[in-house]
Amino acid sequence: MSFAGVFNHWMEYFMRNGFFPFTMVLAGLLLLPIGAQAESGQMSFSGSIIGSTCTINGGNNDVSVELPAVQSARLVNPGQTDGRRSFQLTLTDCTAGLSRVQTYFDRDSPAVNPQTGRLVLDEGGATNVEIQLLNSLNAPINAAGESGNQNSQVVNIVNGRANLIYAAQYYSLGGATPGVTTTRIQYALTYP
């Protein structure tokens, strides 16, 4: 006998024997869905994989910036700066279709001070001084910031070329002491 037949048989039995309220409750329970079904949908993801992007400084991606020697007396007070030196990333042979470029300074580099966004110096040299990076307008770069929020300029790529101009300088934390100043940071180009 099918489920419907068994169901009807018992319903008739309960109705004949005065179990009408029980019959209605049983019927109601059997009509309830066994499980709820949630709404569903589809998620789509898209993007692109690009090949070589741009050649940096003729193929030499590492940049060395030699800051000038300065007297510690010029870095006595917190916030004093000195020894600014400009440098640039010259980009050539940029992939067709790329229109803008920006430098992202790796906030997870060990030398990045997460409170100031400046670069701390290696131990054993000068103290109470950091290296501050500046954008093309000589405004401070916050190397501790997220990508796109570091104050690193966005530059147009024209005819497969672009120049990203920066500067670095000493930044006094107060009472800078004499010694060697060495630090480093990883960088990557982004194409916003």
N, C-alpha and C positions, 0 to 999 in steps of 0.2 A: 504494500500500500504506500502511496506517495505521502510526502509531508503534508500536503494540502488535505488529503483524505483523513489522515490521523488528526490533524488540527480540527477539522470540521466535526469528526466523530466526538472528540472530547468537548467541544463547544456545545454540541447538542446535549450531551450527557449532563454537563453542568447547568445548562439552562433548564432542563426538565426537572432537575432535582433541587432547584431553588438556590443555586449558587450564582445568580446573575451578577452581583457586584464582583465576585471573584473572577467570573468569566470576563468581565470588562477589563479588569486589571491585567489578567493574563493576555488578553488580546492586545492591550496597549503595550505591554512589555515586548510582545513579539513583533510589534510594528516599529519599535525603536531600532535605529541602526546599531549594528554590532560594533563598528569602529568608525571614527570620524576621519574623513579624508581632507587633508589640507590642500590649499590651492598650490598649484605648481606652475613653473615657468621655465624659461631658459635664460642662461647668462651667456653673453657673447663677449669675447675679448678680441681686440685687434691691435695692431701695432705694425712696426716694420723693423727689419734687420737691415742695417746698412753696412756696406763694406768699409774700406778705408775712408776716413773722413777728411782730414787735412794733414798735410805735412807740417810739423812744428819746427821752426828754426832750422830749416834745411835738413831735417832728419835727426837733429840732436834735441831730444825731448827734455833732457835734464838742463836746468838753468842754474848757473852759479852767479850770485850777486855779491860782489865784494864791497861792503860798506866801508867808508873812510874811517880812519882812526880819529877819535874825538877825545877831548879832555873830559875827565869825569866831573870837573867843576861845572861843565855845561849841562850836567844831568843830575843836579842836586835835588831839585824840587820835583815832587810827583807831577807827572803830566808833561814835563819838559821833553822836547824832542830835538833830535839833532842827527846829522849824518845822512840826510835823505839821498837815496840813489835810485834813479829810474832804471827800469828794465822793461823788456817787452817780449811777447810771444808773437813771432811773425809766422802767419799761416799762409801756406801756398797749396796749390793742387787740391783744393777742397772739392769734394764730391758734388756733382751737379745736383741741384735741388736743395742744397743747404743754403739758407738765407741769413741765419743769425747764429752767433756763437757767444758763449760765456765761459769763463773759467770757474770751476767749482774747486775750492780748496778743501781738502779732506778734513772734516771736523774731527775725525777719529785719529788723526795723526798724533803721536805721543807728545809732540811739542806744543800743541794747541792748548792754551789756557782757556778752559770752558767758561770762566767768569769774565774774562776780558776780550776774548777773541783774538788776542795777540799770540806771538810765539815765544815760549820760554827758551832760555839758553841752556846749552849743555852744561852739566856740572863741571866745576874745576876752573871756570873762567870768571868773567865779570859777573857781578851780582846786582840785584835791585834794578834790573833793566830788562826789557823785553823788546822784541822786534815787531814793529807794527807795519802791516801791509796797507797800501793805499791804492785806490782806483785811479783812473785817468784824470779825475777831477781833484786828486789829492785828498779825497774823503776816506776815512778809515774803513777797512774791510774787516768784517766780523767773521774770522775763520771758524768760529764755533757755531755759526749759523747753519740752518738747513740749506740745501741746494736752492738757489733762487732768492735767498734771504741773507746774503752775505755782503751786499752792496758792491758786488763785482759787476762791472758794466757789461751790457749786452752790446755787441758790435755787429754791424751788418757785414755779410760776406759779399764782396763785389768781384765779379769775374774770377771767382775761385780763390780770392785773397782776403785777408783781414789782419789787422794789427791790434793786439791787446796790450795796452800800455799800463804799467803799474809802477809803483815805487815801494821802497822799504826804508824804514828809519828806526833809530833807537828811540825807545819810549821809557822814560825814567819812572820807576816806582817809588823814587825818593832815596837819595844818597847812593847813587850808582858807584860801584867800586871798580877800579881798573882790572883788566883782564881780557882774555880772548873772548870773542862773541861768535858762537857757532850754533846754528839751529837749522831745521829743515822742515818741509811740509810736502806731502803728496798733492798733486792736482790732477784734474781731468777736465777735458773740454765737454761742454754740454751744448746742445743745439735747440734752444727754446723756440 
